[in-house]
Every structure is written in C-alpha cells, then in structure tokens.
Amino acid sequence: MEKEVVVLLGAGSIGQAIIRRVSQERHIIVADYKEENANQVAKILENAGFECSTTITDLGDKKSVLDLMKLAQSKGMPKYLVNAAGVSPSQAPVSEILRVDLYGTSVLLEEFGKIVCDKGSAVVISSQSGHRLPALTLEENKLLATSNTEDLLSLPFITAITDTLKAYQYSKRCNVLRVMYEASRYGKRGATVNSISPGIIITPLANDELHGPRKDGYWNMIKSSPSKRAGTPDEVGDLAHFIMSEKGRFINGTDILIDGGTTASYWYGDLQYLQKTH
C-alpha cells in the first residue's frame, strides 16, 4: 500500500506545529525557498521520529510548484497540504508580495487539488490582516475567486496597488476567496480545503517585532485585545489538526480567524484606532 504524503510549504513555527499533528506514519516533504531552512526543519522532525525529504520551492513560480507536486506524487499518495509560506509587508516590495502570497498560493491550491487523494485536506495559513481590508465589490470578489490564475496579477484593482500593506491584505483576502472557489473541486475528490487566519502568534519573526523599533505598537495592540495576549503555534496547530481530521470533514471552503478577538476589536472595540493607520 502506497504511503500517504504530507506537503509542508514554508518551514516556520506554525507549519511545523501543524505537521507534527497530522504526519504520523506518513512521509513529509518539507519545502522552503531556502534549502537550509528545509534541511533544519527536516532534521528536527526526523529526530522526533518522522520520515522526511526536502526540496527547494519558490511559491511564486508555477514551475517550482509543479515540480513540488511531481515530487509529492513520486513519494506516494498526496494526503495533506499545509501552506505556511509567504512574505510580509515589511519583508518585500508590492510586486513580490503579490507574486508569492496572491498568485503563488492560488496556483498551489489549484495544482494540489488535481492530485489530492480521498479524505485528504489542504490548509492555507492566511492572516487576520485580510479581515482588515474593507468589503470589496461582488465583482472584485468574483474576479479574485474565479479568475484564471495567470490573469490574477493583471486585474486592474490589483495592478493599482502601491502600498505593501494593501498588497498583503489583498493577497490574504484572495487566499480566502480561492479556498471558497476550490472547495467544490476538492469535494469531488473527497477532500477539503480551508484557510486559517492567525493574529499575532509568537514565532521567531514575531519575537523580533515585539522587541524591535515598533514594539510599543505591537504590545499595545496585544494588551488592548479581548484576549490580552498573543497566540502560540501550538494553538494554530490544534485548530488545523481538527480541520484536517475526520472530525472536521464538514468544514470545507471556509476561513477561521484565530486572533484572540483582535479583528472584532479592530472593527468595533478598543482597537478601532488602528483603522486610522491601516
């Protein structure tokens, strides 16, 4: 019997937390833009008893994504996909954010949907930031959800973006809409696809921000949120585990916020002041 395969794209803390919960007796492919990141995570997982292989993948390059899909098929039956890759507004220019986070994620969802096996599942790590973008028109929503992936970056309202935060927010909104669009196709293969939108989760990158030049703003946002704390990768991992398990099979084509109530407070609570800066 072929071994089931789990694909992790993006070797960060959140992706690792999910993978450790869903990969027992399965083969893990750890894919990352940087070879050293993939190798480091694979070593950690192998030392914990998991079977791994690694590959370099550029999420924003379709050929690279197709190569990853071929590798997954060569290892067995593609069962789970965890996409935790991406770039943030402080890491890259507008064009790169849109290429990787918007276009790349859309291509990845489309291509994995062609090979995912029965009872499989895909989870995309989106962001609370996508929920801070004001409502789009019905036509804009439809274009982001259903356009040919090769046409996404040419949409007029996407080419008009000049701000990195807006590029990131539109990308994350697109992730959620593409998940909705792909749900029917995944369902025909007996699989599910969902997204998770975390708030501030304590990772190495978040820790840098919490101790960097913008730390006061971050800490004030955390302390003013309903939960009054940041989240942990394990909390996201537990949520993803449920969604991808047999118990979560009725959850399909949706996005789940896990942000301690920050988005609710951003629109209607103590964090409304952030609307002036976002």
C-alpha positions in Angstrom: 0.0 0.0 0.0 1.4 3.4 -1.0 2.5 5.7 1.8 0.4 8.8 2.4 2.3 12.1 1.8 2.1 15.4 3.6 3.5 18.5 1.9 4.7 21.4 4.1 5.5 24.6 2.2 7.2 27.1 4.5 9.4 25.8 7.3 8.3 28.2 10.0 7.0 27.5 13.5 3.3 27.4 12.6 3.8 25.0 9.8 5.9 22.7 12.0 3.2 22.7 14.7 0.6 21.5 12.2 2.8 18.9 10.6 3.7 17.3 13.9 0.0 16.7 14.5 -1.0 15.2 11.1 2.0 13.3 9.9 2.3 10.1 12.0 3.2 7.2 9.7 3.2 9.5 6.7 6.0 10.8 4.5 6.6 14.6 4.9 8.0 16.8 2.2 9.5 19.9 3.7 9.6 22.6 1.0 11.1 26.1 1.5 12.6 28.9 -0.5 15.8 28.4 1.4 17.4 25.0 1.4 19.0 25.5 4.9 15.6 26.1 6.4 14.1 23.0 4.9 17.0 20.9 6.0 17.0 22.3 9.5 13.3 21.5 10.0 13.6 18.1 8.4 16.4 17.2 10.9 14.2 18.3 13.8 11.3 16.2 12.6 13.4 13.2 11.8 14.9 13.3 15.3 11.3 13.2 16.5 10.5 10.0 14.5 9.1 11.4 11.3 10.1 10.4 7.8 11.1 13.4 5.7 12.5 14.6 2.4 13.3 18.2 1.4 13.1 20.4 -1.6 13.6 24.0 -2.6 10.3 25.6 -3.8 9.6 29.2 -4.9 5.9 29.6 -4.2 5.6 32.4 -6.7 7.0 30.3 -9.6 4.5 27.9 -11.2 7.2 25.5 -12.5 8.6 25.3 -9.0 5.1 24.5 -7.6 4.6 21.8 -10.4 7.9 20.2 -9.5 6.8 20.0 -5.9 3.6 18.3 -6.9 5.5 15.8 -9.0 7.8 15.1 -6.0 4.7 14.5 -3.8 3.3 12.0 -6.2 6.6 10.2 -6.5 6.6 9.6 -2.7 3.1 8.1 -2.5 -0.5 9.4 -2.2 -0.7 13.2 -1.6 -2.9 13.4 1.5 -2.3 16.8 3.2 -1.0 20.2 2.2 0.0 22.8 4.7 0.9 26.1 3.0 2.6 28.3 5.6 4.9 30.1 3.1 4.7 33.8 2.2 6.2 37.2 2.7 5.1 40.1 4.9 4.7 43.8 4.2 8.0 44.5 5.9 9.9 41.8 4.0 9.2 42.6 0.3 8.0 45.1 -2.2 4.5 45.1 -3.6 5.3 43.0 -6.7 6.9 40.2 -4.6 4.1 40.1 -2.1 1.5 39.7 -4.9 3.7 37.2 -6.8 4.2 34.9 -3.8 1.2 35.4 -1.5 -1.6 36.1 -4.0 -0.6 34.3 -7.3 1.6 31.6 -5.8 -0.9 30.4 -3.2 -3.7 30.4 -5.9 -1.5 28.2 -8.2 -0.6 25.9 -5.3 -4.3 25.3 -4.3 -5.2 24.7 -7.9 -2.4 22.2 -8.5 -2.7 20.3 -5.3 -6.4 20.0 -5.9 -5.6 17.9 -9.0 -3.6 15.3 -7.1 -5.1 15.2 -3.5 -6.3 11.8 -2.5 -9.6 10.8 -0.9 -10.1 12.1 2.6 -7.2 14.5 2.0 -7.1 18.1 3.1 -5.3 21.4 2.4 -4.9 24.2 4.8 -3.6 27.7 3.9 -2.2 29.9 6.6 -3.7 33.3 5.7 -3.8 36.3 8.2 -6.1 38.5 10.3 -4.8 41.3 8.0 -7.1 40.1 5.2 -10.0 40.8 7.5 -9.0 44.4 7.9 -9.5 45.2 4.2 -12.9 46.9 3.7 -15.5 44.9 1.8 -14.8 44.5 -1.9 -17.5 44.7 -4.6 -19.2 41.5 -5.7 -17.4 41.7 -9.0 -14.0 42.1 -7.3 -14.7 39.1 -5.1 -15.7 37.0 -8.1 -12.6 38.0 -10.0 -10.2 37.2 -7.2 -12.0 33.9 -6.5 -12.5 32.6 -10.0 -10.1 34.2 -12.5 -7.6 32.1 -14.3 -4.5 32.1 -12.0 -2.4 33.5 -14.8 -4.7 36.6 -15.0 -4.8 37.4 -11.3 -1.9 39.8 -11.3 -3.3 41.7 -14.3 -6.6 42.6 -12.6 -6.9 46.4 -12.7 -7.5 46.8 -9.0 -4.5 44.6 -8.3 -2.2 46.4 -10.6 -3.2 49.7 -9.0 -1.8 48.7 -5.6 1.2 50.7 -4.5 1.3 50.0 -0.7 2.9 46.9 0.7 0.3 46.5 3.5 -2.5 46.7 0.9 -0.8 44.2 -1.3 -0.6 41.9 1.7 -4.2 42.4 2.7 -5.5 41.8 -0.9 -3.3 38.7 -1.1 -4.8 37.3 2.1 -8.3 38.2 1.0 -7.6 36.4 -2.2 -6.4 33.3 -0.3 -9.8 33.1 1.5 -11.7 33.5 -1.8 -9.6 31.0 -3.7 -10.3 28.5 -0.9 -14.0 29.0 -1.4 -13.7 28.6 -5.1 -11.6 25.4 -4.8 -13.9 23.7 -2.2 -16.2 22.3 -4.9 -13.3 20.8 -6.9 -11.7 19.4 -3.8 -15.0 18.0 -2.7 -15.3 16.0 -5.9 -12.1 14.2 -4.9 -13.4 13.6 -1.4 -11.1 16.2 0.1 -11.4 19.5 1.9 -9.6 22.9 1.7 -9.7 25.7 4.2 -7.7 28.6 5.4 -6.7 29.8 8.9 -6.2 33.5 9.6 -3.9 33.9 12.7 -3.4 37.1 14.6 -0.1 37.7 16.4 1.4 34.3 17.0 4.7 34.0 18.9 7.3 32.9 16.4 10.9 34.0 15.9 9.7 36.7 13.4 7.0 37.9 15.8 9.5 38.0 18.7 11.8 40.2 16.6 8.9 42.6 16.1 7.9 42.5 19.7 11.4 43.5 20.7 12.2 45.8 17.7 11.6 49.5 17.0 7.8 49.0 16.6 7.5 47.0 19.8 5.3 49.6 21.7 2.6 49.5 19.0 2.6 45.7 19.0 2.4 45.4 22.7 -0.3 48.0 23.0 -2.4 46.1 20.4 -1.9 42.8 22.3 -2.8 44.3 25.7 -5.9 46.1 24.2 -7.2 43.0 22.5 -10.0 40.9 24.1 -7.6 38.1 25.0 -4.8 40.4 26.2 -2.1 38.1 24.9 -0.5 36.7 21.7 -1.2 33.2 20.5 1.1 30.2 20.1 1.9 28.0 17.1 0.5 25.0 19.0 -2.9 26.7 19.2 -2.9 27.1 15.4 -1.7 23.5 15.1 -4.5 22.2 17.2 -7.1 24.0 15.1 -5.6 22.8 11.9 -5.4 19.3 13.2 -9.1 19.3 13.9 -10.0 20.8 10.5 -7.9 18.2 8.7 -9.0 15.2 10.8 -12.1 13.0 10.4 -13.9 15.2 13.0 -13.5 18.2 10.7 -14.8 16.8 7.4 -17.9 19.0 7.4 -15.7 22.2 7.4 -14.8 23.0 3.8 -14.2 26.1 1.8 -14.0 28.4 4.8 -11.7 30.7 6.8 -11.3 30.6 10.5 -9.9 33.5 12.5 -7.6 32.6 15.4 -6.6 36.0 16.8 -7.9 36.3 20.3 -10.7 38.7 19.2 -8.3 41.2 17.7 -10.2 41.6 14.4 -13.5 42.0 16.3 -11.9 44.8 18.4 -10.3 46.4 15.3 -13.8 47.0 13.8 -15.9 47.5 16.9 -13.8 47.6 20.1 -10.8 49.2 21.7 -8.6 48.7 18.7 -10.6 50.9 16.4 -7.8 53.4 16.5 -5.8 51.1 14.2 -8.2 51.9 11.4 -6.5 55.3 11.0 -3.1 53.6 10.3 -4.4 50.7 8.2 
